[in-house]
Amino acid sequence: MRLIVGLGNPGPEYQWTPHNFGFLAVDEIANRASIRVDRPEGKALVGRGKVAGEEVLLAKPQTYMNLSGISVRELLGKYELGPESLLALYDERDLPWGMIRIGERGSPGTHNGAKSVTSAVGTPEFARLRLGCGPDHAVSDLAAYVLRPMKKAELEEAAEMIAEAADAVELLVKEGIAAAMNKYNRRVPPKEEK
């Protein structure tokens, strides 16, 4: 079984913010697979079912982003799963808006939710799918940027990216992470000089 965790913040005020891309991606995966992610368990809302014919546990930690690892550690323990069974989905301000990137392991970078998961699990050796929300202009307060409600055009672009992320998760579950990385990881274009 694979534990697929979307990182985000509970509450309606955060629902349509870039920092909730992980929750939105889990919602899309759940919707496609007819899995209800509404059972409180391990400080998360969870749902169990099949994605691409494989058993999965979908989870949305309710601890707030910076403490997501507490929930992930509880769920891994309860289901007797190791970090190799984990797939974390979260927003990434270092990727251009609309781009996804899949990795087998890696540094959490500046993402506090990913830092919490890495710390709680005790290793950076777990799969992750990052959803790009990088600003195309200088931003003085990045926390405010990722926690602001998205505009209509951004919501449309986010919906396309989230659908692509759900496609990537289905492929990852069915054929493995290498197949998903080969199909969905694109080169980040170099930033133009201003």
N, C-alpha and C positions, 0 to 999 in steps of 0.2 A: 504494500500500500504506500502511496505517496501523500505526504502532507503538503498541500498547496496553501500558502498563507499570503493574504493580501495585507499590506501595512497601510494604516490610515488612522483617522481619528473618529470616534463615535460622535453622533450628534448632528442634527440637521444643518447647523451653521457651517459644518465642514464638508458636507456631502459633495458639493460641486466645486471643490478646490483642487488645484493640482496635487496637493499633498495627499489626496485620497485616491490617486490613480490605482493603488493596490487594491483597495476595496472595490472600486468600479470594475476592475479586471476580474476579480473573483465573482462579482455579481453577473458579469457577462458569461463566464464559464458555467456558473450555476444555472443560469437561465437556459443556455444551450443544452445542458445535460439534465434538465428538470430536477435539480438538486435544491432543496430548501436549506438555506444557510441561516437557521434561526434558533438552533438549540444551544442554550448557554452551557458551556463546558470549557474548563481550563482558561477561565477569564477571556473567553472568546465566544463568538457566535459561530457554530460549526454546522456542517452538513456532510453526509456521507453518501457516496454513490459511485457511478462509473463515468469516466471520461475516456473516450477512445477505447472502450472495452476494458479499461483497467480500474481497479478499486482506488478511490481517492478520498481524502478528507479535506474539504475546503474550510478555511477558517479566516475570520476577521477579528483579530484581537480587539478587545474593548478597554484596554489599559491606557489608551492614548499612545501616540507614536513612540515617544521616548522610552516607554516601558514594554514595548512589544515582545521583547525577548522572554519576559516572565511567562507570558501566555504560550509562546512557542515551546519553551522548555517543558512546561506542564503537559502540553499535548504530545510532544515526542515521548515523554516518560509514560504517560497513560497508555499510549498505543504501542509502547516498546519499539519505537523507531529510532534509528540513528540519524545523524546529520545528512547522510547520503540519501535519505528519503525526503528531505526538505527541499521545497522550491519556494523562495520568497519573491513576491512581486511588489515593487515599490517605485515611486517617482524618482527621477534623477535630473537635477538641475544642471549637471555637467554634460548632458546630452541635448542636442537640438530638439525643439518641440516636435512631437510626433514620431520620433525615432525610438525603436526598441533595441535593446541589447541583452543578449543571453550570455551568462557565464557559468562555468562550473564551480568557481571559487573566486575570491578576490577581497580586496580591501573594502570596508564599508564607506570609505571616503568621508565626506562631511555629513552623511545621512544619519541622523540620530536613531532612527528606527533600525536601520541596518547595523549600526554600532551596538544597539541593545541586543539584537538577535545574535550577533557574532559573540558578544560577551557571554550571554546566557547559554549558548550552545557550546561554547568553549573552543570554537574553531571557525576559521573563515572558509572551511571546505564544505560549502553547501551551494546548491544551484540557486541562481537568482535571475530574474527577468526585470530589467530596469526600463521604466517608461519615461521618455524624455520630456522635460518641461523647462529646458533652459531658456532664459530670456534672450531676446534678440537685441537688447539694449542694456546699457549699464543700469544696475539696480542697486540702490544703497542699502536696502533692507531685504535680504533674501528670504528671511522667515516670513515677513509680511507678504512677499511676492507669492510664495507657495501656499499660503493660507487664505488668499483672497478668492472670492467667487470668480469663476471664469466668465468671460464674455461669450456672447452667442457664437462668434466665429471660432473661438477657442474650444467651446464645447463640441462643435461639429468636427474639428480636427482631432480632438481627444477621443471622440466616439470611434473614428476610423482607426486610431492607434490602439484603442482598447480591443476592438474587433480583431486587429492583427495580432495582438498579444494573446488573445484567446485561441486563435488559429495556431500560434506558436506553441502554446501549452499543450494543445491537443496532439500536435506532432511530437513534441518532447515526450509526452506520456506514451505515445504509441511506438515511436521509433528511436527514442533516446535523445540525449542532449546534443550530441554531435550533429545529428540530422537537423535539429532545430537551429543550432548555431549557423550551420552552413547555409540554410535557407533565409534566415531572418537577420543575421548580423551584417549590417552594411558599414562601409567606411564612413567615418565622420568627416565631412568636408572641412578643409582648413578654414579658420576664421579669416574673413577679409580684413585687410588693414584699413583702419579708419583714418 
